Amino acid sequence: MTVRQEIPGGWRKSSRSTQTDSCVEVGRVTGGAAVRDTKDRASGHFTATSAQWSAFVGAIRHGRFDA
């Protein structure tokens, strides 16, 4: 069995990222999204399905991660 590694495209820096820390970028993959650390792109990325990404964004919008 061969696992196809898709290269994410269309990377965008999060509007919530800062200049000093907490910098992330989101890219597109088929059926979902990829996320990587802006300051350490060589470390790779992780992916989420469309459903996972929608649930995550919804949780952010509803303040679930607010300190």
NUNULO-980198 format. One record per atom (N, C-alpha, C): x, y, z. Coordinates in nm, 4 decimals. Layout:
BEGIN
east = X&north = Y&up = Z
...
! end
This chain:
BEGIN
east = 0.0843&north = -0.1178&up = 0.0000
east = 0.0000&north = 0.0000&up = 0.0000
east = 0.0893&north = 0.1247&up = 0.0000
east = 0.0574&north = 0.2181&up = -0.0852
east = 0.1317&north = 0.3427&up = -0.0930
east = 0.0487&north = 0.4555&up = -0.0349
east = 0.1068&north = 0.5319&up = 0.0556
east = 0.0385&north = 0.6476&up = 0.1135
east = 0.0850&north = 0.7706&up = 0.0376
east = -0.0083&north = 0.8435&up = -0.0173
east = 0.0240&north = 0.9634&up = -0.0933
east = 0.0376&north = 1.0823&up = -0.0006
east = 0.1507&north = 1.1477&up = -0.0064
east = 0.1742&north = 1.2682&up = 0.0732
east = 0.1398&north = 1.3886&up = -0.0133
east = 0.0368&north = 1.4578&up = 0.0217
east = -0.0024&north = 1.5769&up = -0.0527
east = 0.0734&north = 1.6978&up = 0.0005
east = 0.1236&north = 1.7779&up = -0.0901
east = 0.1930&north = 1.9007&up = -0.0512
east = 0.0896&north = 2.0109&up = -0.0375
east = 0.0746&north = 2.0661&up = 0.0829
east = -0.0234&north = 2.1732&up = 0.1032
east = 0.0118&north = 2.2967&up = 0.0207
east = -0.0897&north = 2.3700&up = -0.0189
east = -0.0693&north = 2.4923&up = -0.0956
east = -0.1480&north = 2.6072&up = -0.0364
east = -0.1218&north = 2.7263&up = -0.0877
east = -0.1968&north = 2.8438&up = -0.0453
east = -0.1786&north = 2.8794&up = 0.1005
east = -0.0576&north = 2.8649&up = 0.1534
east = -0.0327&north = 2.8944&up = 0.2951
east = -0.0692&north = 3.0387&up = 0.3271
east = -0.1388&north = 3.0588&up = 0.4389
east = -0.1745&north = 3.1926&up = 0.4879
east = -0.1389&north = 3.2016&up = 0.6352
east = -0.0827&north = 3.3142&up = 0.6752
east = -0.0500&north = 3.3360&up = 0.8166
east = -0.1784&north = 3.3716&up = 0.8906
east = -0.1956&north = 3.3133&up = 1.0072
east = -0.3128&north = 3.3413&up = 1.0892
east = -0.3207&north = 3.4895&up = 1.1256
east = -0.4402&north = 3.5437&up = 1.1231
east = -0.4591&north = 3.6842&up = 1.1624
east = -0.4344&north = 3.7037&up = 1.3116
east = -0.4335&north = 3.5958&up = 1.3873
east = -0.4081&north = 3.6037&up = 1.5317
east = -0.2607&north = 3.5867&up = 1.5671
east = -0.1772&north = 3.5606&up = 1.4673
east = -0.0340&north = 3.5446&up = 1.4915
east = 0.0282&north = 3.6777&up = 1.5312
east = 0.1352&north = 3.6677&up = 1.6105
east = 0.2081&north = 3.7870&up = 1.6519
east = 0.3456&north = 3.7855&up = 1.5871
east = 0.4182&north = 3.8934&up = 1.5994
east = 0.5521&north = 3.9018&up = 1.5428
east = 0.6556&north = 3.8267&up = 1.6262
east = 0.6298&north = 3.8060&up = 1.7544
east = 0.7300&north = 3.7462&up = 1.8416
east = 0.7059&north = 3.5989&up = 1.8738
east = 0.5813&north = 3.5567&up = 1.8803
east = 0.5525&north = 3.4168&up = 1.9099
east = 0.4118&north = 3.3815&up = 1.8614
east = 0.3717&north = 3.2587&up = 1.8822
east = 0.2373&north = 3.2119&up = 1.8463
east = 0.2050&north = 3.2359&up = 1.6993
east = 0.2985&north = 3.2021&up = 1.6131
east = 0.2785&north = 3.2232&up = 1.4700
east = 0.2461&north = 3.0910&up = 1.4015
east = 0.1306&north = 3.0835&up = 1.3394
east = 0.0933&north = 2.9646&up = 1.2642
east = 0.0452&north = 3.0039&up = 1.1255
east = 0.0583&north = 2.9081&up = 1.0334
east = 0.0087&north = 2.9248&up = 0.8978
east = -0.0856&north = 2.8093&up = 0.8671
east = -0.1838&north = 2.8363&up = 0.7839
east = -0.2807&north = 2.7357&up = 0.7433
east = -0.2716&north = 2.7214&up = 0.5918
east = -0.2634&north = 2.5978&up = 0.5458
east = -0.2585&north = 2.5695&up = 0.4028
east = -0.3736&north = 2.4787&up = 0.3630
east = -0.3951&north = 2.4667&up = 0.2326
east = -0.5035&north = 2.3830&up = 0.1813
east = -0.4516&north = 2.2456&up = 0.1397
east = -0.5270&north = 2.1430&up = 0.1746
east = -0.5069&north = 2.0076&up = 0.1237
east = -0.6443&north = 1.9558&up = 0.0824
east = -0.6460&north = 1.8557&up = -0.0023
east = -0.7726&north = 1.7996&up = -0.0465
east = -0.8522&north = 1.7490&up = 0.0735
east = -0.9709&north = 1.8013&up = 0.0913
east = -1.0574&north = 1.7554&up = 0.1989
east = -1.0228&north = 1.8068&up = 0.3369
east = -0.9436&north = 1.9149&up = 0.3471
east = -0.9106&north = 1.9643&up = 0.4796
east = -0.8116&north = 2.0788&up = 0.4796
east = -0.7339&north = 2.0860&up = 0.5874
east = -0.6387&north = 2.1946&up = 0.6066
east = -0.5096&north = 2.1396&up = 0.6655
east = -0.4014&north = 2.2133&up = 0.6435
east = -0.2712&north = 2.1808&up = 0.7020
east = -0.2291&north = 2.2996&up = 0.7880
east = -0.1585&north = 2.2717&up = 0.8971
east = -0.1143&north = 2.3769&up = 0.9888
east = 0.0337&north = 2.3582&up = 1.0171
east = 0.1082&north = 2.4702&up = 1.0171
east = 0.2505&north = 2.4644&up = 1.0492
east = 0.2914&north = 2.5879&up = 1.1291
east = 0.4063&north = 2.5761&up = 1.1945
east = 0.4645&north = 2.6853&up = 1.2715
east = 0.5381&north = 2.7778&up = 1.1755
east = 0.4980&north = 2.9038&up = 1.1699
east = 0.5594&north = 3.0000&up = 1.0787
east = 0.7094&north = 3.0113&up = 1.1006
east = 0.7526&north = 3.0076&up = 1.2249
east = 0.8940&north = 3.0284&up = 1.2556
east = 0.9778&north = 2.9011&up = 1.2459
east = 0.9134&north = 2.7863&up = 1.2231
east = 0.9877&north = 2.6605&up = 1.2115
east = 0.9222&north = 2.5734&up = 1.1045
east = 0.9169&north = 2.6237&up = 0.9843
east = 0.8497&north = 2.5547&up = 0.8740
east = 0.9137&north = 2.4196&up = 0.8427
east = 1.0428&north = 2.4067&up = 0.8688
east = 1.1141&north = 2.2827&up = 0.8398
east = 1.0661&north = 2.1664&up = 0.9263
east = 0.9990&north = 2.1945&up = 1.0358
east = 0.9489&north = 2.0893&up = 1.1244
east = 0.8285&north = 2.0161&up = 1.0681
east = 0.7750&north = 2.0654&up = 0.9584
east = 0.6626&north = 1.9984&up = 0.8964
east = 0.5284&north = 2.0601&up = 0.9333
east = 0.4244&north = 1.9832&up = 0.9125
east = 0.2887&north = 2.0309&up = 0.9361
east = 0.2014&north = 1.9137&up = 0.9794
east = 0.0829&north = 1.9459&up = 1.0295
east = -0.0161&north = 1.8415&up = 1.0541
east = -0.1399&north = 1.8754&up = 0.9728
east = -0.2205&north = 1.7759&up = 0.9452
east = -0.3409&north = 1.7979&up = 0.8663
east = -0.4652&north = 1.7633&up = 0.9473
east = -0.5752&north = 1.8221&up = 0.9063
east = -0.7054&north = 1.7961&up = 0.9667
east = -0.8066&north = 1.7829&up = 0.8540
east = -0.9053&north = 1.6972&up = 0.8727
east = -1.0124&north = 1.6853&up = 0.7734
east = -1.0973&north = 1.8125&up = 0.7759
east = -1.1820&north = 1.8285&up = 0.6777
east = -1.2713&north = 1.9456&up = 0.6749
east = -1.3589&north = 1.9504&up = 0.7991
east = -1.4099&north = 1.8353&up = 0.8416
east = -1.4958&north = 1.8303&up = 0.9606
east = -1.4173&north = 1.8685&up = 1.0862
east = -1.2966&north = 1.8172&up = 1.0995
east = -1.2130&north = 1.8515&up = 1.2147
east = -1.1802&north = 2.0003&up = 1.2157
east = -1.1444&north = 2.0534&up = 1.0997
east = -1.1084&north = 2.1950&up = 1.0916
east = -1.2288&north = 2.2835&up = 1.1237
east = -1.3458&north = 2.2490&up = 1.0722
east = -1.4677&north = 2.3261&up = 1.1005
east = -1.5016&north = 2.3243&up = 1.2492
east = -1.4862&north = 2.2086&up = 1.3127
east = -1.5127&north = 2.1987&up = 1.4566
east = -1.4137&north = 2.2848&up = 1.5355
east = -1.2878&north = 2.2843&up = 1.4957
east = -1.1852&north = 2.3641&up = 1.5625
east = -1.2142&north = 2.5137&up = 1.5478
east = -1.2417&north = 2.5576&up = 1.4270
east = -1.2722&north = 2.6993&up = 1.4030
east = -1.3992&north = 2.7407&up = 1.4786
east = -1.4990&north = 2.6537&up = 1.4810
east = -1.6214&north = 2.6819&up = 1.5565
east = -1.5945&north = 2.6982&up = 1.7055
east = -1.5072&north = 2.6128&up = 1.7594
east = -1.4722&north = 2.6226&up = 1.9014
east = -1.4010&north = 2.7545&up = 1.9309
east = -1.3146&north = 2.7967&up = 1.8394
east = -1.2463&north = 2.9259&up = 1.8568
east = -1.3495&north = 3.0382&up = 1.8579
east = -1.4399&north = 3.0370&up = 1.7613
east = -1.5410&north = 3.1434&up = 1.7511
east = -1.6311&north = 3.1505&up = 1.8741
east = -1.6515&north = 3.0367&up = 1.9388
east = -1.7371&north = 3.0339&up = 2.0580
east = -1.6587&north = 3.0537&up = 2.1879
east = -1.5293&north = 3.0888&up = 2.1767
east = -1.4497&north = 3.1213&up = 2.2943
east = -1.4036&north = 3.0033&up = 2.3766
east = -1.4079&north = 2.8847&up = 2.3205
east = -1.3718&north = 2.7652&up = 2.3976
east = -1.2273&north = 2.7668&up = 2.4477
east = -1.1387&north = 2.8352&up = 2.3777
east = -0.9972&north = 2.8372&up = 2.4151
east = -0.9548&north = 2.9676&up = 2.4811
east = -1.0484&north = 3.0556&up = 2.5086
east = -1.0149&north = 3.1833&up = 2.5727
east = -0.9619&north = 3.1595&up = 2.7136
east = -0.8615&north = 3.2350&up = 2.7480
east = -0.8012&north = 3.2207&up = 2.8812
east = -0.8791&north = 3.2995&up = 2.9847
! end
